[in-house]
Amino acid sequence: MIELSDSVHDEIKRLCAVGDEHAGRQAYPDALASYWAAWDLLPEPKTDWAAATWVLVAIGEANYLGGDFVAGRDNLSKAMRCPGAIGNPFIHFRLGQCQFEVGNQERAADELMRAYMGAGREIFDQHDPKYFQFLQSRAKDIR
């Protein structure tokens, strides 16, 4: 697998760190600007790079936390086409939350179940209980 040059990789990491600082202050538009600038540095096809996964997840996370669930769903769905995303409990969880919030119950149930299977009940613990309650309503054996 081809790797990014050190200079590009370092700049992507720097921009994402700036985005993380903004997100930590709940300045989601500023965070998104930094994350998208990092995304723009990835060579085509962008989704082939491992860095694309964490950049898109950061974007989707900022979308979710900022209340833009449609954009979160779209960006996290795109992240699923990047290396190492499928099977990552956190990505499935956040995508499931976005799907739930936009009313896609079948997709939400699928993604939340993937998160549950990968990380157990604990992944739900620090979040609104409605997500776990929804999953329980879809899969009666969940405790």
VOVEX-271033 format. One line per 8 residues: number of its first residue (from 0); their letters; for each residue x, y, z of N, C-alpha, C. Coordinates in nm, 2 decimals, always signed. Atoms other than C-alpha are relative to their C-alpha. Layout:
<nodes>
NUM) a) X:Y:Z:X:Y:Z:X:Y:Z | ... $
</nodes>
This chain:
<nodes>
0) mielsdsv) +0.08:-0.12:+0.00:+0.00:+0.00:+0.00:+0.09:+0.12:+0.00 | -0.08:-0.12:+0.01:+0.13:+0.34:-0.09:-0.03:+0.09:+0.12 | +0.02:-0.08:-0.12:+0.18:+0.58:+0.20:+0.01:+0.15:-0.04 | -0.01:-0.14:+0.02:+0.13:+0.95:+0.22:+0.14:+0.05:+0.03 | -0.13:-0.05:-0.04:+0.45:+1.16:+0.22:-0.01:+0.06:+0.14 | -0.01:-0.05:-0.14:+0.56:+1.27:+0.56:-0.06:+0.14:+0.01 | +0.04:-0.14:-0.01:+0.49:+1.63:+0.49:-0.15:+0.01:-0.01 | +0.14:+0.00:+0.02:+0.13:+1.57:+0.37:-0.07:-0.07:+0.13 $
8) hdeikrlc) +0.06:+0.06:-0.12:+0.06:+1.33:+0.66:+0.01:+0.09:+0.12 | -0.02:-0.09:-0.11:+0.20:+1.58:+0.91:-0.10:+0.11:-0.01 | +0.09:-0.11:+0.02:-0.01:+1.86:+0.77:-0.15:-0.05:+0.03 | +0.14:+0.06:-0.03:-0.33:+1.64:+0.78:-0.01:-0.01:+0.15 | +0.01:+0.01:-0.14:-0.25:+1.56:+1.14:-0.01:+0.13:+0.07 | +0.00:-0.13:-0.06:-0.19:+1.92:+1.22:-0.14:+0.06:-0.01 | +0.13:-0.05:+0.03:-0.52:+2.03:+1.06:-0.11:-0.07:+0.08 | +0.10:+0.07:-0.08:-0.71:+1.76:+1.24:+0.01:+0.04:+0.15 $
16) avgdehag) -0.02:-0.04:-0.14:-0.56:+1.86:+1.57:-0.06:+0.14:+0.03 | +0.06:-0.13:-0.01:-0.67:+2.22:+1.51:-0.16:-0.02:+0.00 | +0.14:+0.03:+0.00:-1.02:+2.08:+1.42:-0.04:-0.06:+0.13 | +0.04:+0.06:-0.13:-1.02:+1.88:+1.74:-0.01:+0.11:+0.11 | +0.00:-0.11:-0.09:-0.94:+2.19:+1.94:-0.13:+0.08:-0.01 | +0.12:-0.07:+0.02:-1.23:+2.37:+1.78:-0.12:-0.08:+0.05 | +0.11:+0.09:-0.04:-1.46:+2.07:+1.84:-0.01:+0.00:+0.15 | +0.00:+0.01:-0.14:-1.36:+2.06:+2.20:-0.06:+0.13:+0.06 $
24) rqaypdal) +0.07:-0.12:-0.04:-1.49:+2.42:+2.23:-0.14:+0.01:-0.06 | +0.13:+0.01:+0.07:-1.81:+2.32:+2.04:-0.01:+0.10:-0.11 | +0.00:-0.09:+0.12:-1.70:+2.55:+1.75:+0.00:-0.09:-0.12 | +0.01:+0.10:+0.10:-1.82:+2.29:+1.50:+0.03:+0.05:-0.14 | -0.03:-0.05:+0.13:-1.81:+2.51:+1.19:+0.15:+0.02:-0.03 | -0.14:-0.02:+0.01:-1.45:+2.60:+1.26:+0.07:-0.14:-0.01 | -0.06:+0.14:+0.00:-1.37:+2.23:+1.33:-0.02:-0.06:-0.14 | +0.03:+0.06:+0.13:-1.53:+2.13:+1.00:+0.09:+0.06:-0.10 $
32) asywaawd) -0.09:-0.07:+0.10:-1.32:+2.39:+0.81:+0.13:-0.06:+0.01 | -0.14:+0.06:-0.01:-1.00:+2.24:+0.95:+0.00:-0.14:-0.05 | +0.00:+0.14:+0.05:-1.11:+1.88:+0.88:-0.02:-0.01:-0.15 | +0.01:+0.00:+0.14:-1.22:+1.96:+0.53:+0.13:+0.04:-0.07 | -0.13:-0.04:+0.05:-0.88:+2.13:+0.47:+0.09:-0.12:+0.00 | -0.08:+0.12:-0.01:-0.72:+1.81:+0.58:-0.04:-0.10:-0.11 | +0.06:+0.09:+0.10:-0.95:+1.61:+0.35:+0.05:+0.04:-0.14 | -0.04:-0.05:+0.13:-0.85:+1.83:+0.06:+0.15:-0.04:-0.04 $
40) llpepktd) -0.14:+0.03:+0.02:-0.48:+1.73:+0.10:+0.01:-0.15:-0.04 | -0.02:+0.14:+0.04:-0.55:+1.36:+0.03:-0.01:-0.01:-0.15 | +0.00:+0.02:+0.15:-0.46:+1.25:-0.32:-0.12:-0.09:-0.04 | +0.11:+0.09:+0.05:-0.73:+1.08:-0.53:+0.06:-0.14:-0.03 | +0.14:+0.00:-0.06:-0.89:+0.84:-0.49:+0.02:+0.01:+0.16 | -0.02:-0.04:-0.14:-0.92:+0.99:-0.14:-0.04:-0.12:+0.10 | +0.05:+0.11:-0.09:-1.11:+0.69:+0.01:+0.10:-0.12:+0.01 | -0.10:+0.10:-0.01:-0.81:+0.47:-0.05:+0.10:+0.01:+0.11 $
48) waaatwvl) -0.10:-0.03:-0.10:-0.60:+0.63:+0.22:-0.05:-0.03:+0.14 | +0.04:+0.02:-0.14:-0.61:+0.52:+0.58:-0.03:+0.13:+0.07 | +0.03:-0.13:-0.06:-0.60:+0.89:+0.68:-0.14:+0.04:-0.03 | +0.13:-0.04:+0.03:-0.93:+0.93:+0.50:-0.10:-0.05:+0.10 | +0.09:+0.06:-0.09:-1.10:+0.71:+0.75:-0.01:+0.10:+0.12 | +0.01:-0.08:-0.12:-1.01:+0.92:+1.05:-0.04:+0.15:-0.03 | +0.04:-0.13:+0.03:-1.06:+1.25:+0.87:-0.15:+0.00:-0.02 | +0.14:+0.00:+0.02:-1.41:+1.16:+0.76:-0.08:-0.03:+0.13 $
56) vaigeany) +0.06:+0.03:-0.12:-1.49:+1.02:+1.10:+0.00:+0.13:+0.09 | -0.01:-0.13:-0.08:-1.38:+1.35:+1.26:-0.11:+0.10:-0.06 | +0.11:-0.08:+0.06:-1.61:+1.53:+1.01:-0.14:-0.04:+0.04 | +0.13:+0.06:-0.04:-1.90:+1.30:+1.08:-0.03:+0.03:+0.15 | +0.01:-0.02:-0.14:-1.84:+1.34:+1.45:-0.04:+0.15:+0.03 | +0.04:-0.14:-0.01:-1.85:+1.72:+1.42:-0.14:+0.03:-0.05 | +0.13:-0.02:+0.05:-2.16:+1.70:+1.21:-0.10:-0.05:+0.10 | +0.09:+0.05:-0.10:-2.33:+1.48:+1.47:-0.01:+0.09:+0.12 $
64) lggdfvag) +0.00:-0.08:-0.12:-2.23:+1.69:+1.77:-0.06:+0.14:-0.03 | +0.06:-0.13:+0.04:-2.33:+2.01:+1.58:-0.15:-0.01:-0.04 | +0.15:+0.02:+0.03:-2.68:+1.86:+1.51:-0.03:-0.02:-0.15 | +0.03:+0.02:+0.14:-2.64:+1.81:+1.14:+0.01:-0.15:-0.03 | +0.00:+0.14:+0.01:-2.74:+1.45:+1.13:+0.00:-0.06:-0.14 | +0.00:+0.04:+0.14:-2.79:+1.43:+0.75:+0.14:+0.00:-0.05 | -0.14:+0.00:+0.04:-2.43:+1.54:+0.69:+0.08:-0.10:+0.07 | -0.07:+0.11:-0.08:-2.31:+1.31:+0.97:-0.02:-0.13:-0.06 $
72) rdnlskam) +0.03:+0.13:+0.06:-2.49:+1.02:+0.81:+0.08:-0.02:-0.13 | -0.06:+0.01:+0.13:-2.35:+1.10:+0.47:+0.15:-0.01:+0.01 | -0.14:+0.01:-0.01:-1.99:+1.15:+0.58:+0.05:-0.12:+0.07 | -0.04:+0.13:-0.06:-1.98:+0.85:+0.81:-0.03:-0.11:-0.09 | +0.02:+0.11:+0.11:-2.13:+0.64:+0.53:+0.11:+0.00:-0.09 | -0.12:-0.01:+0.09:-1.85:+0.76:+0.31:+0.12:-0.06:+0.07 | -0.12:+0.06:-0.07:-1.60:+0.67:+0.58:+0.00:-0.15:+0.00 | +0.01:+0.14:+0.00:-1.73:+0.32:+0.57:+0.07:-0.06:-0.13 $
80) rcpgaign) -0.07:+0.05:+0.12:-1.57:+0.29:+0.22:+0.15:+0.02:+0.01 | -0.14:-0.02:-0.02:-1.23:+0.37:+0.37:+0.07:-0.11:+0.08 | -0.07:+0.11:-0.07:-0.96:+0.14:+0.51:-0.03:-0.01:+0.15 | +0.02:+0.02:-0.14:-1.04:-0.01:+0.85:-0.13:+0.05:+0.07 | +0.12:-0.06:-0.06:-1.38:+0.15:+0.90:-0.10:-0.11:+0.03 | +0.10:+0.11:-0.03:-1.61:-0.16:+0.87:+0.05:-0.08:+0.11 | -0.04:+0.07:-0.12:-1.61:-0.33:+1.20:+0.05:+0.09:+0.12 | -0.04:-0.09:-0.11:-1.50:-0.02:+1.40:-0.13:+0.03:+0.08 $
88) pfihfrlg) +0.12:-0.02:-0.08:-1.76:-0.01:+1.68:-0.04:+0.15:+0.01 | +0.04:-0.14:-0.01:-1.74:+0.37:+1.72:-0.06:+0.06:-0.12 | +0.06:-0.06:+0.12:-1.80:+0.45:+1.36:-0.14:-0.06:-0.02 | +0.13:+0.06:+0.01:-2.09:+0.21:+1.35:-0.10:+0.06:+0.09 | +0.09:-0.06:-0.10:-2.23:+0.36:+1.67:-0.04:+0.14:-0.05 | +0.04:-0.14:+0.03:-2.21:+0.72:+1.55:-0.08:+0.00:-0.13 | +0.09:+0.01:+0.12:-2.35:+0.63:+1.21:-0.14:-0.05:+0.03 | +0.13:+0.04:-0.04:-2.63:+0.45:+1.38:-0.08:+0.11:+0.07 $
96) qcqfevgn) +0.07:-0.11:-0.06:-2.71:+0.75:+1.59:-0.05:+0.10:-0.11 | +0.04:-0.09:+0.10:-2.72:+0.97:+1.28:-0.12:-0.06:-0.08 | +0.11:+0.06:+0.07:-2.94:+0.72:+1.10:-0.13:+0.01:+0.08 | +0.11:-0.01:-0.09:-3.17:+0.71:+1.40:-0.06:+0.14:+0.00 | +0.04:-0.14:+0.00:-3.19:+1.09:+1.41:-0.07:+0.05:-0.13 | +0.07:-0.04:+0.13:-3.29:+1.12:+1.04:-0.12:-0.09:-0.03 | +0.11:+0.08:+0.02:-3.55:+0.85:+1.08:+0.02:-0.13:-0.08 | -0.03:+0.12:+0.08:-3.38:+0.56:+0.90:+0.01:-0.11:+0.11 $
104) qeraadel) +0.00:+0.10:-0.11:-3.48:+0.30:+1.17:+0.07:-0.13:-0.04 | -0.06:+0.13:+0.04:-3.37:-0.01:+0.97:+0.15:+0.02:+0.00 | -0.15:-0.02:+0.01:-3.02:+0.13:+0.90:+0.05:+0.03:+0.14 | -0.04:-0.03:-0.14:-3.00:+0.27:+1.26:+0.02:-0.13:+0.08 | +0.00:+0.12:-0.07:-3.08:-0.07:+1.40:+0.12:-0.09:-0.04 | -0.11:+0.08:+0.05:-2.82:-0.24:+1.18:+0.13:+0.06:+0.05 | -0.13:-0.06:-0.05:-2.54:+0.01:+1.27:+0.01:-0.01:+0.15 | -0.01:+0.01:-0.15:-2.62:+0.01:+1.64:+0.03:-0.14:+0.04 $
112) mraymgag) -0.03:+0.13:-0.04:-2.62:-0.36:+1.65:+0.15:-0.04:-0.03 | -0.14:+0.02:+0.03:-2.28:-0.37:+1.48:+0.09:+0.06:+0.11 | -0.08:-0.06:-0.11:-2.15:-0.13:+1.74:-0.01:-0.08:+0.13 | +0.02:+0.09:-0.12:-2.30:-0.35:+2.02:+0.08:-0.12:-0.01 | -0.08:+0.12:+0.02:-2.15:-0.66:+1.87:+0.15:+0.02:+0.01 | -0.14:-0.03:-0.01:-1.81:-0.50:+1.85:+0.05:+0.05:+0.13 | -0.05:-0.06:-0.12:-1.79:-0.32:+2.18:-0.09:-0.03:+0.12 | +0.09:+0.03:-0.12:-2.08:-0.44:+2.40:-0.08:+0.12:+0.04 $
120) reifdqhd) +0.09:-0.10:-0.06:-2.32:-0.24:+2.61:+0.07:+0.13:+0.03 | -0.08:-0.11:-0.04:-2.04:-0.01:+2.72:+0.00:+0.12:-0.10 | +0.00:-0.11:+0.09:-2.04:+0.19:+2.40:-0.12:+0.09:+0.01 | +0.13:-0.08:-0.02:-2.39:+0.31:+2.48:+0.00:+0.08:+0.13 | +0.01:-0.05:-0.14:-2.31:+0.41:+2.84:+0.00:+0.15:+0.02 | -0.02:-0.14:-0.02:-2.21:+0.77:+2.80:-0.09:+0.09:-0.10 | +0.09:-0.07:+0.10:-2.49:+0.86:+2.55:-0.14:-0.01:+0.04 | +0.15:+0.00:-0.03:-2.86:+0.93:+2.55:-0.05:-0.15:+0.00 $
128) pkyfqflq) +0.05:+0.14:-0.01:-3.03:+0.60:+2.66:-0.10:-0.03:-0.11 | +0.09:+0.03:+0.11:-3.27:+0.63:+2.37:+0.06:-0.09:-0.10 | -0.06:+0.09:+0.10:-3.02:+0.46:+2.14:+0.00:-0.14:+0.04 | -0.01:+0.13:-0.05:-2.98:+0.16:+2.36:-0.15:-0.06:+0.01 | +0.14:+0.04:-0.01:-3.36:+0.15:+2.43:-0.05:-0.04:-0.14 | +0.04:+0.03:+0.14:-3.42:+0.16:+2.05:+0.05:-0.14:-0.04 | -0.06:+0.13:+0.04:-3.18:-0.13:+1.99:-0.06:-0.11:+0.08 | +0.07:+0.10:-0.08:-3.34:-0.33:+2.27:-0.14:-0.03:-0.06 $
136) srakdir) +0.13:+0.01:+0.06:-3.68:-0.27:+2.10:+0.01:-0.08:-0.13 | -0.02:+0.07:+0.13:-3.54:-0.42:+1.78:+0.06:-0.14:+0.02 | -0.06:+0.13:-0.02:-3.35:-0.71:+1.93:-0.02:-0.04:+0.15 | +0.05:+0.02:-0.14:-3.52:-0.85:+2.24:+0.11:-0.07:+0.09 | -0.10:+0.07:-0.09:-3.21:-1.05:+2.36:+0.11:+0.09:+0.05 | -0.10:-0.10:-0.05:-3.01:-0.73:+2.42:-0.03:+0.04:+0.14 | +0.02:-0.04:-0.14:-2.95:-0.65:+2.78:+0.10:+0.10:+0.04 $
</nodes>
